[in-house]
Amino acid sequence: MPAGPTFMWRPGRVMSGATIALAIAILIAALLTVLWTTGRSMPTTGSSVANIGHLVRMSAIQAGLSTALSIFTGVIIAWMLDRLRFPGRGLVVGLLSTALVLPSLVIVSGLLAIWGRNGWANLFLGPLGLPTGSSIFGFWGIITAHVILNGAFAGRIFIDRLAAIPSEKIKLGRSLGLSSWRRFAIIDASALVSSIPGVAATVFLLCFTSFAIVLTLGGGPANQTLEVAIYQAVRLDFDLGAAVNLALVQLLVCAVIIIPATTLSPPATLFGRRSTLHWPEPGWLTVLQAALLAALLFAFIAPLAAVLAEGMGPALLAVLNQPAFWAASATSLWIGVASAGLALALALGLAMARGLLSTSKLPRALLGLPVFTYLTVPAVVLSLGFFLLARQLGLPPSNAAPFVLVIANALLALPFVFAAIAPPLEALSARHEKLIRSLGLSSFAQWRHIEWPLMGRPIGYALAVAFVFSLGDLGVISLFGTSEFSTLPWLMYRAFGAYRTNDAEAIAAILLVLSVSTFILIPKLFDWLTHAHD
Amino acid sequence: MVPMIKSSLCAVAIGALALPAVAQATPTLTIYTYDAFAADWGPGPGLKEGFEAQCGCTVNFVSAEDSISALRRVQLEGEATDADIVLGLDTATIGEGLATGLFTEHGIDLPDFDIPLEWTDEVFVPFDYGYFAFVYDTEALDTPPASFEDLIALPEDFQIVIQDPRSSTPGLGLILWVKALYGDDAAEIWQGLAPHVLTVTSGWSESYDLFLSGEADMVLSYTTSPAYHVIAEDEDRYQAARFDAGHYTQIEVAGILASSPEQELAREFLAYLVTPGAQAILPETNWMYPVLEPAGGLNPGFEAMIDPEPALLLDADEVTANTRVWINEAFAALQ
């Protein structure tokens, strides 16, 4: 086999990755263009959005702070859970990323049930003379909510990186008698560093474009994001041109974050079979870890427990008896399965191509950008763009709705899926390239014998994230006529909007149970599937 | 609802294939409206059943997130729209609707309405109405404020939740309410309210949920909100706070699109909408007042609601021309 440059070695993989990247770029460009050209033909009174600079600054400060704190929290959580073994650990890991993918309305009400004026925390702290009042509202309320959601997600991604450290490394570290700090700095940090840029970029984008949480907990117009201004340009002013311009501003600002994240992230190197070797910290540190973990878990899991508790009322039976509930569940399930499959295929294609280009920065960046682009375009712009695109293609909106929903959800979930599978896949490429080349394995044989057996857990987690994420968002088809086409979260929003708070809480609890089961079962299933081929 | 929509799509497709005899057998009336109206528990299904029994047609509700989105969709579709009627615009958004130039005069003889003003609009037909009000929990609050001044004078830990006027109907209603009462002094009222505003949510649902879970003392909603709790939940602890200076009125309307090929059928539907039979469906599905005495009378639960007199309403043209300025004025105070 000729030893050409790396990217020429697997032209099929590079081409698929490039095609996917190009397709996503074309889609986004088409959505913005169709909106812009339509906007030019529409009469408008002009946009009333003012103070763009201020909005960008506020959004960036909020998102930057949320991201830094989320990554820090995520690393701590992963470090503690990696060292500690206790009954129910699997459930805790399963719960970690659940909050991120649930509809934000659910999360906000869960948070308030704990930290609100009438929450559990005040119930205990009030009599001690330490009432927290309504402190969950305002700038720090937004930050707290974002850190709880995204810190748990970051922690979940990082745990897998730590668990995949090859056992030789751990044995070596142990025999060298590394101190806890040096063990973290030498072994753990090098396993985490390749994941941090991707996770940080994702978290930043989520916080920068955050809508419902910012509005609900923000306390008023002082704390707002650019995303809300774009909503104003579309809804109130119907100035589509202005909406596209604002969306481009948002894209540019986000690019400042994404481009370094995708170019600078070092290709991952450490990835091995899940190690059964357990090396706990010294006794005093284990006690400290356990105490800290208990405190953090309270912050992360109590809001979810509150959602569960509030949903377990008599309304649950009533909801289960509604045909609309079962119809919505069926729709949610197939949309979730379809978008999860699509998201995984796209992420695998992009990650495999990137794995071959570990030394060339520009192609790596070009393959990394599309992963995040979709997340930076405001939902209302996407919604209008898809609607207009469907019309120009001559598709009736109600026929186009399912396809749009699957594509939109897959692209929304792409950064999460990518964050879960790209670093391990790259590490595998880097680690086994010589072996693969010397054996002359075909691309498929490489997948079948090297990647698939080792990627089971990350793929399982990626599918779970994409599936649960796709149960969620319907915003993108709000124009398409949704009465005949409903998913569980949509049913929940409707119930909230019609005074049916109890029904809505029951649906939220069902969504929570469904999400947690998915996060526990799907990775296990894939672990089993891949090991069955040993 | 799924089979209906499919069959209406078939009707459209068959029409396109130039088989008009089949398509004409059951004409379809397509109504764009807001989601809650078309929902299973909303007025949509009842009205559909009622009108189909008399029209020999198929009624097809197409729901958008809210009524403005329904209007925007028609604007995007232009002449080619499937919609015959847009239902759910209100007194604050009628001006936006008229400005599009897409609607035609309804041309029907309207009955005598039982609404707080003389209805003279030749384009839109009103079908229900209500008043914005702050709702409070009688178990937590003995004496609610009776004016904006009272509210401002309360201690700062008295918190209210309101909605964003850019995304929510009651949110915009509050802007108009304050403007109708205080005119050029509205900014001062907003400055006084600012410390009491716990948060401004994007939709009504989020703020009502905050209120029900005890996070705020009052929520901006409707005078008829307590009727839901009384009639559907047998719960009378929630009440609307009566403001002596008056409450702002929201009248919901429907209008016929000039592009509709089913003008006659659309007119029939609007006429049906203001019959006592159709009006009887609305109060306990949309939780608003009927525009005239409904068949079988109004549920007594509604009689217990506060008297919102005097009913306030600003001129539609003035609202359309100034909405953005007024929103910015309120936001400047809330910053």
Interface residues (C-beta under 8 A of the other chain):
Chain A: T38 M42 S48 A50 L105 V108 S109 L112 A113 G116 R117 N118 G133 S134 F137 F211 A212 L215 T216 L217 G218 G219 G220 P221 A222 V228 Y231 Q232 V234 R235 L236 D237 F238 A324 L384 F387 L388 R391 P396 S398 N399 S478 L479 G481 T482 S483 E484 Y493 R494 F496 G497 A498 Y499 R500 T501 A504
Chain B: M1 V2 I5 L9 V12 D35 A36 A38 A39 D40 W41 G42 G44 F61 V62 S63 A64 E65 I68 S69 R72 R73 Q75 L76 E77 D157 Q159 D164 R166 S167 A194 V197 L198 T199 V200 T201 S202 G203 W204 S205 E206 Y208 D209 L210 L212 S213 G214 E215 S225 Y228 H229 A232 W287 T323 R324 I327 N328 F331 L334 Q335
